[in-house]
């Protein structure tokens, strides 16, 4: 019996010795299975798939993650000794080679460059229509760019991405070292910085403790000399340069496009193509024969203007390109074309010539409703309204906001703004609440008969973009509608009194989709009204 037990013990020890290396191999294999990396500056690892779950720990940009499962936009991951959930839009696959030699061209005006790939993150600057930047990486719906030394993220929905010109790509391929931010970057000589706050300190060095040498005021524009992280070196006056914090202003680039013409005149202005596959035609009409198709980023000198087209020089001949698919520097020829365009009927697919008032509900000491999870309505109405305003502006509308900060604006003042600007549309943004926490969904309201069509169009646009219950278009006796002579609609974007709906509608991705739906509804309404 003892011999049997001894034999069993020996066999057990041998099996254990064989198993130990195998377990080590399994652990090593698990350590090598990282398939994701953190792309946001910081990323919260949470206990569950949503922003309402407690934070377990905070991860840094570049940290490796191993995915376990997925639920909607959330991924369950293992990060070191921790296991939890992360937002998928702040991660990227390690195996995807996303840093490539490409250039990015903005298709819209005032395209925000943000600190992180998130619409709620801080704005570092803005790209003008036709502006070009170096693409660093693409992560889903976002693109990381280097624009004259300013590194940040832009929405990939509003840009065209092309390969860099061959010579540029070859010169950059000489070094295998990755491009990283270094101090005191040189900036394009035509880049300027415009102050967006009432008073901004100008300091001797890029440091909050550095000596203050002056103050810049709201609206002042300065030549940019260099950039170091979040600081910008500006030409403060003729004899003095100083540093300001970049979050309190916006960048612009007034660089003129270089002419490709062989003409002896070096003063010819150029158009820049902003869409791939743009048609160049034999005459100034969309029915004329196509002589060539060109890609975004190409520049051609202007030799004339006809109807809504520019006549441009292409090698040894001329061709016509529609003025709505290009951007151009200011010139007498360009100005003539633009003036003609203003007097001409608005083109379908744009909001050119329309004035739209965007009203962020509540503000200041008027908090609006407060959600079950503590959300203040006044805060998310402003975020939503600002996002909508940027979409409308990009489509050519003249946008007026009733408030741009946390301030109280009387209801009659909001209506008077619509009358003062003779607005083509007044859009009031709200979030709903009721005593019954089970009620949910979004609603579009109108009061006067001339407002119904706009409200219905917006409601349809929203129903195509968000997953909330559609409570339809209804008549609502709200002062901003009742007293408003203009076409107006009031939108209630879901119930903060419903805990589960509050979690959804306070998400940045919801605001993006909701404002896209409102924008598309407005666009469709005016297209059909034309």
C-alpha positions as CSV (number, residue, x, y, z in Angstrom):
1,X,0.0,0.0,0.0
2,X,2.8,2.4,0.9
3,X,4.6,1.5,-2.4
4,X,1.4,2.3,-4.3
5,X,1.1,5.7,-2.6
6,X,4.7,6.5,-3.2
7,X,4.3,5.7,-6.9
8,X,1.2,7.9,-7.1
9,X,3.2,10.7,-5.4
10,X,6.0,10.4,-7.9
11,X,3.7,10.4,-10.8
12,X,1.9,13.5,-9.4
13,X,5.2,15.4,-9.0
14,X,6.3,14.5,-12.5
15,X,3.0,15.7,-14.0
16,X,3.3,18.9,-12.0
17,X,6.8,19.5,-13.2
18,X,5.7,19.0,-16.8
19,X,2.7,21.3,-16.3
20,X,4.6,24.2,-14.7
21,X,6.5,25.1,-17.9
22,X,3.3,24.8,-19.8
23,X,1.5,27.3,-17.5
24,X,4.4,29.6,-17.9
25,X,4.1,29.3,-21.6
26,X,0.4,30.1,-21.4
27,X,1.1,33.2,-19.2
28,X,3.8,34.3,-21.7
29,X,1.3,33.7,-24.6
30,X,-1.3,35.8,-22.8
31,X,1.2,38.6,-22.3
32,X,1.9,38.6,-26.0
33,X,-1.7,38.8,-27.1
34,X,-2.1,42.6,-26.8
35,X,-4.1,43.7,-29.8
36,X,-5.1,47.2,-29.0
37,X,-3.4,50.4,-27.9
38,X,-4.7,53.6,-26.2
39,X,-4.9,56.5,-28.6
40,X,-6.5,59.2,-26.3
41,X,-4.2,61.2,-24.0
42,X,-5.9,59.5,-21.1
43,X,-8.4,56.6,-21.1
44,X,-10.5,55.5,-18.2
45,X,-10.8,51.8,-17.5
46,X,-14.4,51.3,-16.1
47,X,-16.2,48.5,-14.3
48,X,-18.9,48.3,-17.1
49,X,-19.6,49.3,-20.7
50,X,-20.7,52.9,-20.2
51,X,-19.6,56.3,-18.9
52,X,-21.8,55.9,-15.8
53,X,-19.7,53.0,-14.4
54,X,-17.0,53.7,-11.8
55,X,-13.4,54.2,-12.9
56,X,-11.0,51.4,-12.0
57,X,-7.8,53.1,-13.2
58,X,-6.6,55.5,-15.8
59,X,-4.5,54.5,-18.8
60,X,-2.1,56.6,-20.8
61,X,-1.7,57.1,-24.5
62,X,0.2,54.2,-26.1
63,X,-0.6,51.6,-23.4
64,X,-1.2,48.1,-24.7
65,X,-4.6,46.3,-24.1
66,X,-5.8,42.8,-24.7
67,X,-9.5,42.6,-25.9
68,X,-11.8,40.1,-24.3
69,X,-15.3,40.9,-25.6
70,X,-17.3,43.8,-27.0
71,X,-20.7,45.4,-26.3
72,X,-21.7,48.2,-28.7
73,X,-19.0,51.0,-28.6
74,X,-17.3,49.5,-25.5
75,X,-14.6,46.8,-25.3
76,X,-13.8,44.6,-22.4
77,X,-10.0,44.5,-22.0
78,X,-7.2,43.3,-19.8
79,X,-4.6,46.0,-19.0
80,X,-1.8,44.7,-16.9
81,X,-3.3,43.4,-13.6
82,X,-6.6,45.1,-14.3
83,X,-9.7,44.0,-16.2
84,X,-12.5,46.3,-17.3
85,X,-14.2,48.2,-20.1
86,X,-12.9,51.0,-22.3
87,X,-14.4,53.3,-25.0
88,X,-13.6,51.8,-28.4
89,X,-13.2,55.2,-30.1
90,X,-10.2,56.0,-27.9
91,X,-8.3,52.8,-28.9
92,X,-6.7,51.4,-32.1
93,X,-5.5,48.1,-33.3
94,X,-1.8,47.5,-32.8
95,X,-1.6,45.5,-36.0
96,X,-3.0,48.2,-38.2
97,X,-0.3,50.3,-39.7
98,X,-2.0,53.7,-39.6
99,X,0.9,56.1,-39.8
100,X,1.4,56.7,-43.5
101,X,2.7,59.3,-45.9
102,X,-0.5,61.1,-46.7
103,X,-1.8,64.7,-46.8
104,X,-5.2,65.8,-45.7
105,X,-7.3,68.6,-47.2
106,X,-10.2,70.3,-45.4
107,X,-13.5,70.3,-47.3
108,X,-15.2,72.8,-45.0
109,X,-14.4,76.1,-43.3
110,X,-13.6,76.4,-39.6
111,X,-12.9,72.7,-39.1
112,X,-11.9,72.2,-35.5
113,X,-8.5,70.8,-34.5
114,X,-9.0,69.1,-31.2
115,X,-6.6,67.9,-28.4
116,X,-8.1,64.4,-28.5
117,X,-10.4,62.3,-30.9
118,X,-13.5,63.4,-29.1
119,X,-15.9,66.2,-29.9
120,X,-16.0,67.4,-26.3
121,X,-12.2,67.9,-26.1
122,X,-10.6,71.3,-26.3
123,X,-10.2,73.1,-29.7
124,X,-6.6,74.0,-30.6
125,X,-7.3,75.7,-33.8
126,X,-9.3,75.6,-37.1
127,X,-8.6,74.6,-40.7
128,X,-10.0,76.7,-43.5
129,X,-11.5,75.2,-46.5
130,X,-8.7,73.9,-48.7
131,X,-6.1,73.9,-46.0
132,X,-3.6,71.1,-46.2
133,X,-2.0,69.2,-43.3
134,X,0.2,66.1,-42.8
135,X,-1.7,63.0,-41.8
136,X,-0.1,61.3,-38.8
137,X,-2.6,58.5,-38.2
138,X,-6.3,57.7,-38.8
139,X,-8.4,56.2,-36.1
140,X,-11.9,55.4,-37.2
141,X,-13.9,58.7,-37.7
142,X,-10.9,60.8,-36.6
143,X,-7.6,61.8,-38.2
144,X,-4.5,63.0,-36.3
145,X,-2.7,65.8,-38.2
146,X,0.3,68.0,-38.1
147,X,-0.6,71.4,-39.4
148,X,2.3,73.8,-39.4
149,X,3.6,72.3,-36.2
150,X,0.1,72.1,-34.5
151,X,-0.7,68.5,-33.7
152,X,-4.3,67.5,-33.1
153,X,-7.3,65.6,-34.2
154,X,-10.0,66.5,-36.9
155,X,-13.2,64.7,-38.0
156,X,-12.4,62.5,-41.0
157,X,-15.9,63.1,-42.3
158,X,-15.0,66.6,-43.5
159,X,-11.6,66.0,-45.2
160,X,-10.1,64.4,-48.2
161,X,-7.0,62.2,-47.7
162,X,-4.4,61.7,-50.4
163,X,-0.9,60.4,-50.8
164,X,1.8,62.9,-50.4
165,X,3.5,64.1,-53.7
166,X,6.2,61.6,-54.7
167,X,9.2,63.9,-54.0
168,X,7.9,64.8,-50.5
169,X,7.2,61.1,-49.7
170,X,10.7,60.1,-50.8
171,X,12.4,62.8,-48.8
172,X,10.5,61.9,-45.6
173,X,11.3,58.2,-46.2
174,X,15.0,58.8,-45.7
175,X,14.6,58.6,-42.0
176,X,13.1,55.7,-40.1
177,X,12.7,57.9,-37.0
178,X,9.0,58.7,-36.2
179,X,8.0,62.3,-36.1
180,X,7.4,63.5,-32.6
181,X,6.6,66.9,-31.1
182,X,9.7,68.8,-30.1
183,X,10.0,72.2,-28.5
184,X,9.8,75.4,-30.3
185,X,8.5,74.2,-33.7
186,X,8.9,76.5,-36.6
187,X,5.5,77.7,-38.1
188,X,4.5,78.6,-41.6
189,X,5.3,82.3,-42.1
190,X,1.7,83.1,-42.9
191,X,0.1,81.5,-39.8
192,X,-1.7,83.8,-37.4
193,X,-3.2,83.5,-34.0
194,X,-6.5,85.3,-33.1
195,X,-7.4,85.8,-29.4
196,X,-10.8,84.5,-28.4
197,X,-11.0,85.7,-24.7
198,X,-11.4,89.2,-23.2
199,X,-7.8,89.4,-21.9
200,X,-4.9,87.0,-22.5
201,X,-1.5,87.3,-20.8
202,X,1.6,87.5,-23.0
203,X,4.6,86.1,-21.2
204,X,8.3,86.2,-21.7
205,X,8.6,82.4,-21.8
206,X,6.2,79.5,-22.3
207,X,5.5,79.1,-18.6
208,X,2.7,80.3,-16.4
209,X,5.3,81.5,-13.9
210,X,7.2,83.5,-16.5
211,X,7.2,87.3,-16.5
212,X,4.1,89.0,-18.0
213,X,5.1,91.4,-20.7
214,X,1.6,92.5,-21.9
215,X,-2.0,91.6,-22.5
216,X,-3.8,90.7,-25.7
217,X,-7.5,91.5,-26.2
218,X,-10.4,89.6,-27.8
219,X,-10.2,89.7,-31.6
220,X,-6.6,90.7,-31.9
221,X,-4.6,88.8,-34.4
222,X,-0.8,88.2,-34.2
223,X,1.8,86.6,-36.5
224,X,2.9,83.1,-35.1
225,X,6.6,82.6,-34.7
226,X,6.8,79.2,-33.1
227,X,5.0,76.7,-30.9
228,X,6.0,74.7,-27.9
229,X,3.4,72.1,-26.7
230,X,0.3,74.2,-25.7
231,X,2.2,77.6,-26.0
232,X,2.4,79.8,-29.0
233,X,5.1,82.4,-29.6
234,X,3.6,85.5,-31.2
235,X,4.9,88.8,-32.6
236,X,3.4,90.9,-29.9
237,X,4.4,94.3,-31.4
238,X,7.1,95.6,-33.7
239,X,9.9,95.2,-31.1
240,X,8.7,92.4,-28.9
241,X,7.8,88.7,-29.1
242,X,6.0,86.8,-26.4
243,X,4.2,83.6,-25.5
244,X,0.5,82.9,-25.0
245,X,-1.5,79.8,-24.1
246,X,-3.0,78.3,-27.3
247,X,-6.3,77.2,-25.8
248,X,-7.5,80.8,-25.7
249,X,-7.4,81.5,-29.4
250,X,-7.5,80.0,-32.9
251,X,-5.0,79.6,-35.7
252,X,-5.4,80.5,-39.4
253,X,-3.3,80.2,-42.4
254,X,-3.4,82.9,-45.1
255,X,-0.8,81.4,-47.3
256,X,-1.4,81.9,-51.0
257,X,-1.4,78.9,-53.3
258,X,1.5,78.6,-55.7
259,X,0.6,79.0,-59.3
260,X,1.4,76.1,-61.6
261,X,1.1,78.3,-64.7
262,X,4.0,78.8,-67.1
263,X,2.6,82.3,-67.6
264,X,5.0,85.3,-67.1
265,X,2.6,86.8,-64.6
266,X,3.4,85.6,-61.1
267,X,0.4,87.4,-59.6
268,X,-2.3,85.0,-60.9
269,X,-4.6,83.7,-58.1
270,X,-5.1,79.9,-57.8
271,X,-8.0,77.6,-57.0
272,X,-7.4,74.5,-54.8
273,X,-9.4,71.4,-55.5
274,X,-11.1,70.1,-52.3
275,X,-12.6,66.8,-53.5
276,X,-11.1,63.7,-55.2
277,X,-12.4,63.1,-58.7
278,X,-13.4,66.7,-59.4
279,X,-14.4,67.2,-63.0
280,X,-12.7,69.8,-65.2
281,X,-15.0,70.7,-68.1
282,X,-15.0,72.4,-71.5
283,X,-17.5,75.0,-70.5
284,X,-19.1,76.6,-67.5
285,X,-22.0,74.1,-67.1
286,X,-22.4,70.6,-65.5
287,X,-23.5,69.2,-68.8
288,X,-20.3,70.2,-70.7
289,X,-17.8,67.5,-71.6
290,X,-15.3,66.4,-68.9
291,X,-11.7,67.0,-70.0
292,X,-10.0,65.7,-66.9
293,X,-10.6,64.5,-63.4
294,X,-8.3,65.8,-60.6
295,X,-7.8,65.1,-56.9
296,X,-8.0,67.2,-53.8
297,X,-4.9,69.4,-53.2
298,X,-4.2,70.2,-56.8
299,X,-3.9,74.0,-57.5
300,X,-4.5,75.8,-60.8
301,X,-4.3,79.5,-61.7
302,X,-7.6,81.4,-62.4
303,X,-7.8,83.1,-65.8
304,X,-11.5,84.1,-65.6
305,X,-15.0,83.5,-64.1
306,X,-18.2,82.5,-65.8
307,X,-21.6,81.9,-64.1
308,X,-20.7,79.6,-61.1
309,X,-17.5,78.4,-62.6
310,X,-13.8,79.4,-62.6
311,X,-11.9,79.2,-65.9
312,X,-8.5,77.8,-65.0
313,X,-5.1,77.2,-66.7
314,X,-4.3,73.5,-67.1
315,X,-1.0,72.9,-68.8
316,X,-1.3,74.6,-72.2
317,X,-5.1,74.9,-72.3
318,X,-7.9,76.2,-70.1
319,X,-10.8,74.4,-68.5
320,X,-13.8,75.2,-66.2
321,X,-14.3,74.0,-62.6
322,X,-17.4,74.6,-60.4
323,X,-16.8,77.2,-57.7
324,X,-18.4,75.0,-55.0
325,X,-15.8,72.3,-55.2
326,X,-12.7,74.5,-54.9
327,X,-11.4,77.2,-52.6
328,X,-9.4,80.3,-53.6
329,X,-7.5,83.2,-52.3
330,X,-9.0,86.7,-52.3
331,X,-8.6,88.5,-55.6
332,X,-10.6,90.7,-57.9
333,X,-11.5,87.8,-60.1
334,X,-12.6,85.6,-57.1
335,X,-14.5,88.4,-55.6
336,X,-16.5,89.0,-58.8
337,X,-17.4,85.3,-58.9
338,X,-18.5,85.3,-55.3
339,X,-20.6,88.4,-55.8
340,X,-22.4,86.8,-58.7
341,X,-23.0,83.7,-56.5
342,X,-24.6,85.8,-53.8
343,X,-27.1,87.3,-56.2
344,X,-27.8,83.9,-57.8
345,X,-30.3,81.4,-56.3
346,X,-29.0,79.2,-53.5
347,X,-27.6,75.9,-54.8
348,X,-29.2,72.7,-53.5
349,X,-27.1,70.9,-51.0
350,X,-25.8,74.1,-49.4
351,X,-27.1,76.7,-46.9
352,X,-25.4,79.6,-48.6
353,X,-27.1,82.9,-48.0
354,X,-29.3,81.6,-45.2
355,X,-29.3,83.0,-41.6
356,X,-30.0,80.4,-38.9
357,X,-30.4,81.3,-35.2
358,X,-29.4,78.4,-32.9
359,X,-30.8,78.7,-29.4
360,X,-29.2,76.8,-26.6
361,X,-32.0,76.4,-24.0
362,X,-31.6,77.8,-20.5
363,X,-28.3,79.2,-19.1
364,X,-26.9,81.1,-16.2
365,X,-29.2,80.9,-13.2
366,X,-31.7,79.0,-15.3
367,X,-30.4,75.5,-15.0
368,X,-33.3,73.9,-16.9
369,X,-34.1,70.4,-15.7
370,X,-31.6,68.2,-13.8
371,X,-31.3,64.5,-14.7
372,X,-31.5,61.5,-12.4
373,X,-27.7,61.3,-12.6
374,X,-27.2,65.0,-12.0
375,X,-27.0,66.3,-15.5
376,X,-27.8,70.0,-15.9
377,X,-29.8,70.7,-19.0
378,X,-28.2,74.1,-19.6
379,X,-24.8,72.5,-20.0
380,X,-25.7,69.9,-22.6
381,X,-27.9,72.2,-24.6
382,X,-24.9,74.5,-25.1
383,X,-22.7,71.6,-26.2
384,X,-25.3,70.4,-28.6
385,X,-26.1,73.9,-30.0
386,X,-22.4,74.6,-30.6
387,X,-22.0,71.4,-32.4
388,X,-25.0,72.1,-34.6
389,X,-23.8,75.6,-35.3
390,X,-20.5,74.3,-36.6
391,X,-22.3,71.9,-39.0
392,X,-24.6,74.7,-40.3
393,X,-21.6,77.1,-40.7
394,X,-19.7,74.5,-42.7
395,X,-22.6,74.2,-45.1
396,X,-22.5,78.0,-45.7
397,X,-25.1,79.3,-43.3
398,X,-24.7,82.5,-41.4
399,X,-25.2,81.2,-37.9
400,X,-26.2,83.4,-34.9
401,X,-26.2,81.8,-31.4
402,X,-28.5,83.3,-28.7
403,X,-25.8,82.4,-26.2
404,X,-22.2,81.1,-26.5
405,X,-21.5,80.6,-22.8
406,X,-23.2,79.9,-19.4
407,X,-25.3,83.1,-19.3
408,X,-29.0,83.9,-18.8
409,X,-30.8,85.2,-21.9
410,X,-34.5,86.1,-21.5
411,X,-36.9,84.3,-23.8
412,X,-38.2,87.4,-25.5
413,X,-34.5,88.4,-26.1
414,X,-34.0,85.1,-27.9
415,X,-37.0,85.8,-30.1
416,X,-35.9,89.4,-30.8
417,X,-32.6,88.0,-32.1
418,X,-34.4,86.0,-34.7
419,X,-36.4,89.1,-35.7
420,X,-33.3,91.3,-35.7
421,X,-31.4,89.1,-38.1
422,X,-34.5,88.2,-40.1
423,X,-33.6,84.6,-39.6
424,X,-34.6,82.0,-42.2
425,X,-34.8,79.5,-39.3
426,X,-34.8,79.5,-35.5
427,X,-33.8,76.2,-33.8
428,X,-34.2,75.9,-30.0
429,X,-32.3,73.0,-28.4
430,X,-33.7,71.4,-25.2
431,X,-33.7,68.1,-23.2
432,X,-37.0,66.9,-21.6
433,X,-38.2,65.8,-18.2
434,X,-41.4,64.6,-16.5
435,X,-42.5,63.1,-13.2
436,X,-42.9,59.7,-14.8
437,X,-39.4,58.3,-15.2
438,X,-40.5,55.6,-17.6
439,X,-41.4,58.1,-20.4
440,X,-38.7,58.5,-23.1
441,X,-38.1,59.7,-26.6
442,X,-37.5,62.8,-28.6
443,X,-40.1,65.4,-29.8
444,X,-40.1,68.2,-32.4
445,X,-42.4,71.2,-31.7
446,X,-43.9,74.1,-33.7
447,X,-46.6,76.6,-32.9
448,X,-47.5,78.7,-35.9
449,X,-48.6,77.1,-39.2
450,X,-45.5,78.4,-41.1
451,X,-43.3,76.5,-38.6
452,X,-44.7,73.0,-39.1
453,X,-42.8,72.0,-42.2
454,X,-39.4,72.8,-40.7
455,X,-40.3,70.9,-37.5
456,X,-41.4,67.9,-39.5
457,X,-38.3,67.9,-41.6
458,X,-36.0,68.1,-38.5
459,X,-38.0,65.3,-36.8
460,X,-37.5,63.0,-39.9
461,X,-33.8,63.9,-40.0
462,X,-33.4,63.0,-36.3
463,X,-35.3,59.7,-36.7
464,X,-32.8,58.6,-39.3
465,X,-29.8,59.3,-37.0
466,X,-30.7,58.4,-33.4
467,X,-32.2,55.3,-31.9
468,X,-34.6,57.0,-29.3
469,X,-38.3,56.6,-29.5
470,X,-39.8,59.1,-31.9
471,X,-42.6,61.0,-30.2
472,X,-43.4,62.8,-33.5
473,X,-44.0,66.4,-34.4
474,X,-46.4,68.3,-32.1
475,X,-47.8,71.8,-31.6
476,X,-46.2,73.3,-28.5
477,X,-47.2,76.6,-26.9
478,X,-43.7,77.8,-26.1
479,X,-42.9,81.5,-26.1
480,X,-39.9,81.2,-28.4
481,X,-42.3,79.6,-31.0
482,X,-45.5,81.5,-30.2
483,X,-44.0,85.0,-30.4
484,X,-41.7,84.1,-33.3
485,X,-42.5,85.5,-36.7
486,X,-39.8,83.4,-38.3
487,X,-39.8,79.7,-39.2
488,X,-39.0,78.1,-35.9
489,X,-38.7,74.7,-34.2
490,X,-38.1,73.6,-30.6
491,X,-36.4,70.1,-30.2
492,X,-36.6,68.0,-27.0
493,X,-33.7,65.5,-27.4
494,X,-34.8,62.9,-25.0
495,X,-35.7,62.7,-21.3
496,X,-33.2,63.4,-18.5
497,X,-35.8,62.2,-16.1
498,X,-35.3,58.6,-17.5
499,X,-32.1,57.3,-16.0
500,X,-31.2,54.9,-18.8
501,X,-32.0,57.5,-21.5
502,X,-30.0,60.1,-19.6
503,X,-27.0,57.8,-19.9
504,X,-27.4,57.7,-23.7
505,X,-28.2,61.4,-24.5
506,X,-25.4,62.8,-22.4
507,X,-22.9,60.9,-24.5
508,X,-20.7,62.9,-27.0
509,X,-21.5,60.4,-29.8
510,X,-25.2,61.0,-29.3
511,X,-24.8,64.7,-29.7
512,X,-22.8,64.1,-32.9
513,X,-25.6,62.0,-34.4
514,X,-28.4,64.2,-33.2
515,X,-26.9,67.4,-34.6
516,X,-26.2,65.5,-37.8
517,X,-29.9,64.6,-38.0
518,X,-31.0,68.1,-37.3
519,X,-28.6,69.5,-39.9
520,X,-29.8,67.1,-42.5
521,X,-33.4,67.9,-41.8
522,X,-32.8,71.6,-42.2
523,X,-30.9,71.0,-45.4
524,X,-33.7,68.8,-46.8
525,X,-36.3,71.4,-45.8
526,X,-34.6,74.2,-47.7
527,X,-33.8,72.1,-50.7
528,X,-37.5,71.2,-51.1
529,X,-38.5,74.8,-50.4
530,X,-36.3,76.1,-53.3
